[in-house]
Amino acid sequence: MTVLVEPASLERELLASRARTLRLTADLKGRRLLGPMLAIVNPPLWEIGHVAWFQEWWCLRDGASRAPADSMLAGADRLYDSAKVAHDTRWSLPLPAIEATRTYGEEVLERVIARLRRMPEDAGLQYFAQLAVFHEDMHAEAFHYTRQTLGYPDPLPAPAAPPAIAEAPRGDVELPGGAFELGAFPGSGFVFDNEKWAHPVQIAPFRIARVAVSNGEFLEFVEAAGYRRREWWSEAGWAWRAGAGAQAPRYWVREGTAWLQRRFDKVAPLAAGHPVIHVNWHEAQAYCRFAGRRLPTEAEWEYAAAWSARDGRKHRYPWGETTPTAAHANLESGGPVAVGAYGDGDSAAGCRQLIGNVWEWTESGFDPYPGFEIDPYQEYSQPWFGTHKVLRGASFATTRRLVRNTFRNFYTPDRNDIFAGFRTCALR
């Protein structure tokens, strides 16, 4: 658990994370604070309070104090503990009004910052403050895709135009494989329990695409009757497709012979050079069968992202050890860009956008690494082992603070509301 971070840096991260939450929720009023009851979203009013409660619990109450204290908001535990409050009940809870909810969050944040200033050497407090930052960052991304799901406007600007490119890199990178340490190394800063710890795996030689699958490429699958051809779908995938009535990726709209795409509250022509997005694991698998390809395993993905033959070691980011900048990746923005953009973020192997733009599905199930030991936030990983699939990288909505080559995202294979796409590998 030992994480020693400059307290001033942690304070800046806490403030920046809260500012992002406010930016993504500031215009939510009236009915939009609850929204429709859907299995894939939370009512925003509840979620805003949950973020504040989580920070208070871990930084001021149970986590950092070692002795639970009462919440500063009466009854908060019965409202906001996601491990105990069933999802379907969150719309009918006696939630405080938005003004009181935001005031609660502001008071919690002020007390956490004050505590960090009083206890600058407390590694436990620093750990839980960092946990609260990352937790809020992940909920900010959830607010972002909830806005897409519900057709609300995007409060963030479109990404700045990346450096001009002639065309996207084509083809595959051929990698030799071999012995590889999958996962995070001790001493590499804050990591979640599912990243612990690096362990040896053997990777066979493989070829992986330089870029993610584009809308234009996925359109070929759609127009080849991909959603009606049973032979390209697994049994579970076909059952999902039939139940959902899917004929194309979520948010694609056909007008005559043209394909459009809804992005938040606007519909625009489908951008052929952008990555396909809002496709689930089943759709990615079906496309791979159509194309005679496959998804990478998460070990292959991490190897392609992190390993450098030039110095014979793993790196924190595809481009090396440098903290992500606007030149490296499309992060913290309002939408995706072309798959060929951001060449400065290429991995040593030559793959582009392994971080940023869209999350990437992998072949792998979400399972614990050897010797897994649960962290204090017990509900983060363990309940989802065996039922979810691993995604790697990051999306345009992910914060720079959160990204690293070892980070494991995870969702059930039917989820196509998240900002996810994929890249492919040659068949073995």
C-alpha positions as CSV (number, residue, x, y, z in Angstrom):
1,M,0.0,0.0,0.0
2,T,3.0,2.3,0.4
3,V,2.6,5.2,-2.0
4,L,4.6,8.4,-1.3
5,V,3.3,11.3,-3.4
6,E,4.1,14.9,-3.1
7,P,1.1,16.3,-1.1
8,A,0.8,19.4,-3.3
9,S,0.6,17.1,-6.3
10,L,-2.1,15.1,-4.8
11,E,-4.0,18.2,-3.9
12,R,-3.8,19.4,-7.5
13,E,-5.1,16.0,-8.7
14,L,-8.0,16.0,-6.3
15,L,-9.0,19.5,-7.4
16,A,-8.6,18.7,-11.1
17,S,-10.6,15.5,-10.8
18,R,-13.5,17.3,-9.1
19,A,-13.3,20.1,-11.7
20,R,-13.8,17.5,-14.4
21,T,-16.8,16.0,-12.7
22,L,-18.4,19.4,-12.4
23,R,-17.7,20.1,-16.0
24,L,-19.4,16.9,-17.1
25,T,-22.4,17.4,-14.8
26,A,-22.9,21.2,-14.3
27,D,-25.8,21.4,-16.8
28,L,-27.7,18.5,-15.5
29,K,-31.0,19.7,-14.0
30,G,-34.5,18.5,-13.4
31,R,-35.3,15.2,-15.0
32,R,-31.8,14.8,-16.3
33,L,-30.6,14.4,-12.7
34,L,-32.4,11.0,-12.6
35,G,-32.9,10.1,-16.2
36,P,-34.5,6.8,-17.3
37,M,-33.9,3.6,-15.3
38,L,-31.4,1.6,-17.4
39,A,-29.1,-1.2,-16.4
40,I,-26.1,0.5,-18.0
41,V,-26.2,3.8,-16.2
42,N,-26.7,5.3,-12.8
43,P,-29.0,8.3,-12.0
44,P,-26.5,11.2,-12.2
45,L,-27.9,12.7,-8.9
46,W,-27.0,9.4,-7.1
47,E,-23.6,9.1,-8.8
48,I,-22.5,12.6,-7.9
49,G,-23.3,11.8,-4.3
50,H,-21.6,8.4,-4.5
51,V,-18.3,10.0,-5.7
52,A,-18.3,12.3,-2.6
53,W,-19.3,9.5,-0.3
54,F,-16.5,7.3,-1.6
55,Q,-13.9,10.0,-1.0
56,E,-15.2,10.7,2.5
57,W,-15.3,7.0,3.4
58,W,-11.7,6.2,2.3
59,C,-10.0,9.5,3.2
60,L,-11.8,10.6,6.3
61,R,-13.6,7.6,7.7
62,D,-12.8,3.9,7.4
63,G,-9.7,3.8,5.2
64,A,-7.4,6.5,6.6
65,S,-8.8,6.5,10.1
66,R,-8.8,2.8,10.7
67,A,-12.0,3.4,12.7
68,P,-15.3,4.2,10.9
69,A,-16.8,7.5,11.9
70,D,-20.2,8.9,11.1
71,S,-20.6,10.6,7.7
72,M,-21.0,14.4,7.7
73,L,-24.2,13.7,5.7
74,A,-26.9,11.9,7.7
75,G,-27.8,8.5,6.2
76,A,-25.1,8.7,3.5
77,D,-24.1,5.1,4.0
78,R,-27.7,3.9,3.2
79,L,-27.8,6.0,0.1
80,Y,-24.4,5.8,-1.6
81,D,-22.5,2.6,-0.7
82,S,-22.6,0.9,-4.1
83,A,-21.7,-2.5,-2.6
84,K,-24.9,-2.5,-0.5
85,V,-27.3,-0.3,-2.5
86,A,-28.9,-2.3,-5.3
87,H,-28.7,-0.6,-8.7
88,D,-32.4,-0.7,-9.4
89,T,-33.2,1.1,-6.2
90,R,-31.1,4.1,-6.8
91,W,-33.8,6.0,-8.7
92,S,-36.2,5.7,-5.7
93,L,-33.9,6.6,-2.8
94,P,-34.6,9.8,-0.8
95,L,-31.6,11.5,-2.3
96,P,-30.7,15.1,-1.2
97,A,-31.3,17.8,-3.8
98,I,-28.4,18.6,-6.2
99,E,-27.4,21.8,-4.3
100,A,-27.0,19.8,-1.0
101,T,-25.3,17.0,-2.8
102,R,-22.7,19.3,-4.3
103,T,-22.2,21.1,-1.0
104,Y,-21.5,17.7,0.6
105,G,-18.9,17.0,-2.0
106,E,-17.3,20.4,-1.6
107,E,-17.0,19.9,2.2
108,V,-15.6,16.4,1.9
109,L,-13.0,17.7,-0.6
110,E,-12.0,20.6,1.7
111,R,-11.5,18.3,4.6
112,V,-9.5,15.8,2.6
113,I,-7.1,18.5,1.4
114,A,-6.8,19.9,5.0
115,R,-6.0,16.5,6.3
116,L,-3.3,16.0,3.6
117,R,-1.7,19.3,4.6
118,R,-1.8,18.3,8.3
119,M,-0.4,14.8,7.6
120,P,2.0,15.1,4.7
121,E,4.0,12.0,5.6
122,D,1.0,9.7,6.0
123,A,1.5,7.1,3.2
124,G,-1.9,5.5,4.0
125,L,-3.8,8.7,3.6
126,Q,-1.9,9.4,0.3
127,Y,-2.8,5.9,-1.0
128,F,-6.5,6.5,-0.3
129,A,-6.5,10.0,-1.7
130,Q,-5.0,8.6,-4.9
131,L,-7.6,5.9,-4.9
132,A,-10.3,8.6,-4.6
133,V,-8.8,10.6,-7.5
134,F,-8.8,7.6,-9.8
135,H,-12.3,6.5,-8.7
136,E,-13.6,10.0,-9.5
137,D,-11.8,10.0,-12.8
138,M,-13.5,6.7,-13.8
139,H,-16.9,8.0,-12.8
140,A,-16.2,11.1,-14.9
141,E,-15.8,8.9,-17.9
142,A,-19.0,7.1,-16.9
143,F,-20.8,10.5,-16.8
144,H,-19.4,11.1,-20.3
145,Y,-20.7,7.9,-21.8
146,T,-23.9,8.3,-19.9
147,R,-24.4,11.6,-21.8
148,Q,-23.9,9.7,-25.0
149,T,-26.3,7.0,-24.0
150,L,-29.0,9.5,-23.1
151,G,-28.4,11.8,-26.0
152,Y,-27.3,14.8,-23.9
153,P,-24.9,17.4,-25.3
154,D,-21.1,16.8,-25.0
155,P,-19.8,19.5,-22.6
156,L,-16.2,19.0,-23.7
157,P,-14.8,20.5,-26.9
158,A,-13.9,18.4,-29.9
159,P,-10.3,17.3,-29.8
160,A,-7.7,19.7,-31.0
161,A,-6.7,18.9,-34.6
162,P,-3.8,16.5,-34.4
163,P,-0.7,17.0,-36.6
164,A,-1.5,16.4,-40.3
165,I,-1.0,12.9,-41.6
166,A,-0.9,11.7,-45.2
167,E,-2.6,8.4,-44.3
168,A,-3.0,5.9,-41.5
169,P,-0.2,3.3,-41.1
170,R,-1.2,0.1,-42.8
171,G,-0.7,-3.6,-42.1
172,D,0.7,-5.4,-39.1
173,V,3.7,-5.2,-36.9
174,E,5.5,-8.5,-36.6
175,L,6.7,-9.2,-33.0
176,P,9.0,-12.0,-31.9
177,G,7.4,-12.7,-28.6
178,G,9.3,-14.7,-26.0
179,A,9.5,-14.4,-22.2
180,F,7.6,-11.4,-20.9
181,E,6.7,-10.0,-17.5
182,L,2.9,-9.3,-17.6
183,G,1.6,-6.8,-15.1
184,A,2.9,-4.0,-12.9
185,F,6.2,-4.1,-11.0
186,P,6.4,-3.2,-7.3
187,G,7.6,0.4,-6.8
188,S,5.9,1.6,-10.0
189,G,3.5,3.9,-8.1
190,F,-0.2,3.4,-7.4
191,V,-1.7,0.4,-9.2
192,F,-4.9,-1.5,-8.7
193,D,-4.9,-5.0,-7.2
194,N,-5.7,-6.7,-10.5
195,E,-2.4,-5.4,-12.0
196,K,-0.4,-7.0,-9.3
197,W,2.2,-8.3,-9.9
198,A,4.4,-8.7,-12.9
199,H,4.7,-12.5,-13.6
200,P,6.4,-14.4,-16.4
201,V,4.4,-15.4,-19.4
202,Q,5.5,-16.9,-22.7
203,I,4.3,-15.2,-25.9
204,A,4.5,-16.9,-29.2
205,P,5.5,-14.8,-32.3
206,F,2.5,-12.8,-33.6
207,R,1.4,-10.0,-35.9
208,I,-0.7,-7.2,-34.6
209,A,-2.4,-4.3,-36.5
210,R,-0.6,-1.0,-36.4
211,V,-4.0,0.8,-35.9
212,A,-7.4,0.1,-34.5
213,V,-10.2,-1.0,-36.9
214,S,-11.8,2.0,-38.5
215,N,-15.4,2.8,-39.3
216,G,-14.7,2.3,-42.9
217,E,-13.3,-1.2,-42.3
218,F,-16.2,-2.2,-40.1
219,L,-18.7,-0.9,-42.6
220,E,-17.5,-3.6,-45.0
221,F,-18.6,-6.2,-42.4
222,V,-22.0,-4.5,-42.0
223,E,-22.6,-4.3,-45.8
224,A,-21.6,-7.9,-46.2
225,A,-24.6,-8.7,-44.0
226,G,-22.4,-9.3,-41.1
227,Y,-25.2,-8.9,-38.6
228,R,-27.3,-11.5,-40.4
229,R,-24.6,-14.1,-41.1
230,R,-24.7,-16.7,-38.3
231,E,-21.4,-18.2,-39.2
232,W,-19.4,-15.2,-38.0
233,W,-20.9,-15.2,-34.5
234,S,-20.3,-17.3,-31.4
235,E,-23.3,-18.9,-29.8
236,A,-23.4,-16.2,-27.1
237,G,-22.7,-13.5,-29.6
238,W,-25.6,-14.6,-31.8
239,A,-27.9,-14.7,-28.8
240,W,-26.9,-11.2,-27.9
241,R,-27.4,-9.9,-31.5
242,A,-30.8,-11.5,-31.8
243,G,-32.0,-10.2,-28.4
244,A,-30.7,-6.7,-29.1
245,G,-32.0,-6.7,-32.7
246,A,-28.6,-5.3,-33.7
247,Q,-28.1,-4.6,-37.4
248,A,-25.0,-2.2,-37.1
249,P,-23.0,-0.7,-34.3
250,R,-24.9,1.2,-31.7
251,Y,-25.6,4.8,-32.7
252,W,-25.2,4.1,-36.5
253,V,-28.1,5.5,-38.5
254,R,-28.9,4.6,-42.1
255,E,-30.4,7.2,-44.4
256,G,-30.9,5.9,-47.8
257,T,-27.5,4.5,-48.9
258,A,-25.6,6.7,-46.4
259,W,-24.5,5.8,-42.9
260,L,-24.6,8.4,-40.2
261,Q,-23.6,8.2,-36.5
262,R,-25.1,9.9,-33.5
263,R,-22.5,11.5,-31.3
264,F,-24.2,12.8,-28.1
265,D,-27.1,15.0,-29.3
266,K,-25.9,15.4,-32.9
267,V,-26.0,13.1,-35.9
268,A,-23.3,13.5,-38.6
269,P,-21.9,11.5,-41.5
270,L,-20.0,8.4,-40.5
271,A,-16.3,9.3,-40.4
272,A,-14.7,6.4,-42.3
273,G,-11.2,7.1,-40.9
274,H,-12.2,7.2,-37.3
275,P,-12.0,4.1,-35.1
276,V,-15.2,2.1,-34.9
277,I,-16.6,2.8,-31.4
278,H,-19.5,1.5,-29.3
279,V,-19.0,-2.1,-30.4
280,N,-19.0,-4.8,-27.8
281,W,-16.8,-7.9,-27.5
282,H,-19.2,-10.1,-29.4
283,E,-19.2,-7.6,-32.3
284,A,-15.5,-7.4,-32.3
285,Q,-15.2,-11.2,-32.4
286,A,-17.7,-11.4,-35.3
287,Y,-15.8,-8.9,-37.3
288,C,-12.5,-10.8,-36.7
289,R,-14.1,-14.0,-38.1
290,F,-15.3,-12.1,-41.1
291,A,-11.9,-10.6,-41.7
292,G,-9.9,-13.8,-41.0
293,R,-8.3,-12.2,-38.0
294,R,-8.5,-12.4,-34.2
295,L,-8.4,-10.2,-31.1
296,P,-5.0,-9.9,-29.3
297,T,-4.7,-11.5,-25.8
298,E,-4.0,-8.9,-23.1
299,A,-0.5,-10.3,-22.8
300,E,0.1,-9.6,-26.5
301,W,-1.5,-6.2,-26.2
302,E,0.8,-5.2,-23.2
303,Y,3.8,-6.6,-24.9
304,A,3.1,-4.6,-28.1
305,A,2.5,-1.5,-26.0
306,A,5.3,-1.8,-23.4
307,W,8.2,-3.8,-24.7
308,S,11.1,-2.0,-26.4
309,A,13.7,-4.1,-28.2
310,R,16.0,-1.0,-28.2
311,D,16.7,-1.2,-24.5
312,G,15.3,-4.6,-23.6
313,R,12.7,-3.5,-21.1
314,K,9.1,-2.6,-20.4
315,H,8.0,1.0,-20.4
316,R,5.1,2.8,-18.6
317,Y,3.6,4.2,-21.8
318,P,3.9,3.0,-25.4
319,W,6.2,6.0,-26.2
320,G,8.4,5.5,-23.1
321,E,8.4,7.1,-19.7
322,T,7.3,10.6,-20.5
323,T,4.0,11.7,-18.9
324,P,1.3,11.9,-21.6
325,T,1.1,15.2,-23.5
326,A,-1.3,16.5,-26.2
327,A,1.2,15.2,-28.8
328,H,1.1,11.6,-27.5
329,A,-2.6,10.7,-27.3
330,N,-6.2,11.8,-27.6
331,L,-7.2,12.0,-23.9
332,E,-9.6,14.2,-21.9
333,S,-11.4,15.4,-25.0
334,G,-14.9,15.4,-26.5
335,G,-14.5,12.7,-29.2
336,P,-12.3,10.4,-31.3
337,V,-10.0,11.3,-34.1
338,A,-8.6,9.4,-37.1
339,V,-6.8,6.1,-36.4
340,G,-3.6,7.4,-38.0
341,A,-3.2,10.5,-35.8
342,Y,-0.8,10.9,-32.9
343,G,2.3,9.4,-34.4
344,D,4.3,10.7,-31.4
345,G,2.5,8.2,-29.3
346,D,3.7,5.1,-31.3
347,S,5.0,2.2,-29.3
348,A,8.5,1.0,-29.9
349,A,7.0,-1.8,-32.0
350,G,5.3,0.7,-34.3
351,C,1.6,0.5,-33.1
352,R,-0.3,3.7,-33.0
353,Q,-2.9,4.9,-30.4
354,L,-2.5,2.0,-28.0
355,I,-3.5,4.6,-25.4
356,G,-6.2,7.2,-26.1
357,N,-9.0,7.5,-28.7
358,V,-10.8,4.2,-27.9
359,W,-10.5,1.4,-25.3
360,E,-9.5,-1.8,-27.1
361,W,-11.2,-5.2,-26.4
362,T,-8.8,-8.1,-26.0
363,E,-9.5,-11.8,-26.3
364,S,-8.8,-12.3,-22.6
365,G,-11.2,-12.9,-19.7
366,F,-10.8,-10.8,-16.6
367,D,-9.1,-13.1,-14.1
368,P,-6.7,-12.5,-11.2
369,Y,-3.0,-12.7,-11.8
370,P,-1.0,-15.5,-9.9
371,G,-0.8,-14.7,-6.2
372,F,-3.6,-12.2,-6.3
373,E,-4.2,-10.4,-3.0
374,I,-7.2,-8.2,-2.6
375,D,-6.7,-4.5,-1.9
376,P,-8.6,-2.5,0.7
377,Y,-11.3,-1.5,-1.8
378,Q,-12.4,-5.1,-2.1
379,E,-15.3,-4.5,-4.5
380,Y,-13.1,-3.1,-7.3
381,S,-11.8,-6.3,-8.9
382,Q,-12.7,-9.6,-7.2
383,P,-16.5,-9.6,-7.8
384,W,-16.0,-9.4,-11.5
385,F,-13.4,-12.1,-12.1
386,G,-14.7,-14.7,-14.5
387,T,-17.6,-12.7,-16.0
388,H,-15.9,-9.8,-17.7
389,K,-13.5,-9.2,-20.6
390,V,-10.4,-7.2,-20.5
391,L,-10.0,-3.9,-22.4
392,R,-6.7,-2.1,-22.6
393,G,-5.4,1.4,-23.4
394,A,-7.8,4.3,-22.8
395,S,-10.4,6.4,-24.6
396,F,-10.7,10.0,-25.6
397,A,-12.6,10.5,-22.3
398,T,-9.9,9.0,-20.0
399,T,-7.7,11.3,-17.9
400,R,-4.0,11.4,-18.3
401,R,-3.6,10.6,-14.6
402,L,-5.1,7.2,-15.1
403,V,-3.3,5.8,-18.1
404,R,-0.4,3.3,-18.1
405,N,0.4,0.2,-20.1
406,T,-0.5,-2.2,-17.3
407,F,-4.0,-0.7,-16.5
408,R,-6.8,-3.3,-17.0
409,N,-10.3,-2.1,-17.8
410,F,-13.1,-4.7,-17.7
411,Y,-16.7,-4.9,-18.9
412,T,-19.1,-7.7,-19.7
413,P,-19.0,-8.8,-23.3
414,D,-22.4,-7.3,-24.2
415,R,-21.5,-3.7,-23.3
416,N,-21.5,-1.4,-26.3
417,D,-22.3,1.8,-24.6
418,I,-18.7,2.5,-23.5
419,F,-16.1,4.2,-25.6
420,A,-14.6,1.0,-26.9
421,G,-13.2,-0.3,-30.2
422,F,-10.5,-2.9,-31.0
423,R,-7.6,-3.8,-33.1
424,T,-6.8,-7.2,-34.6
425,C,-4.1,-9.8,-34.9
426,A,-3.2,-12.2,-37.7
427,L,-4.4,-15.8,-37.1
428,R,-1.8,-17.9,-35.4
